[in-house]
Amino acid sequence: MNRNEEISQNLNAVSERVMRAAEIAERDPGDITLVVVSKNFPVSDAQVLYDLGVRHLGENRDQEGALKSEQLPADTIWHFQGEIQGRKIKSIASWADCIHSLDSLDHARKFDGAEHLSSSGTGRNKEFFVQVNLEPQRVDRGGVPIAELDEFLHILFSETRLAPIGLMTVAPQNMEPTKAFSKLQELRDDRVTKYPSLAGLSMGMSGDFEAAILCGATHIRVGSSILGSRGLAV
Ligand SMILES: *Cc1c(COP(=O)(O)O)cnc(C)c1O
């Protein structure tokens, strides 16, 4: 089986699992965006995905995303879900359409000041998710701690032009995915009246996206189930 067929089969299998989970959740599958995480895979794989109809690709590193986005057609929508470094923000803002990992007000202000805020090269509005850390004991983890979320959102909405489209999380390893995802859903539900733009939920990866769909995920970020194991690289 060549790489093309391999990716095609895996993509079909994931798409079918998404459809089945949506059916069980009694949700419209059209409300669930599959972001295929192409990090650590060559641009040729990203092109294969594009040719198979995938338009949402996710990257964790600025340099890799910048290189790939240059080589794929302009209607590809690029997602960034990696750790954000302040000095990379100008560059990230130049190619990424949707940032899933915003967890710092300083970074938010830098994105606000970046010239590409209102539109990326393709003319689309830039979108943001606020990443939430569901593990209060792990401050080394990315994400805004739950206890700081309300103050974070208050300042974000009142002092920047960013209007995040939802909350994002990575399910902690020591927590049942369903418990983590229903917690994020509850955090969103409790705040969406005050902040109507905050309607989305970016959650669910290869190992747990069905659970995420059952808890209302609007964006799932799936890499290895489609492209295979990333090996030693992280
Ligand atoms: C790598 C990564 C993914 C994709 O993970 P898989 O297990 O390969 O599906 C999703 N979200 C984030 C934040 C990631 O870093």
The ligand as a Gaussian input file, in Angstrom:
#p B3LYP/6-31G(d) Opt

LIG

0 1
 C       -0.121000      16.411000      18.709000
 C       -1.375000      17.036000      19.200000
 C       -2.631000      16.557000      18.781000
 C       -2.801000      15.325000      17.913000
 O       -2.524000      14.192000      18.696000
 P       -2.752000      12.693000      18.186000
 O       -2.764000      11.890000      19.413000
 O       -1.611000      12.375000      17.268000
 O       -4.051000      12.639000      17.471000
 C       -3.750000      17.245000      19.215000
 N       -3.659000      18.311000      20.046000
 C       -2.471000      18.776000      20.483000
 C       -2.446000      19.946000      21.393000
 C       -1.301000      18.145000      20.086000
 O       -0.121000      18.600000      20.554000

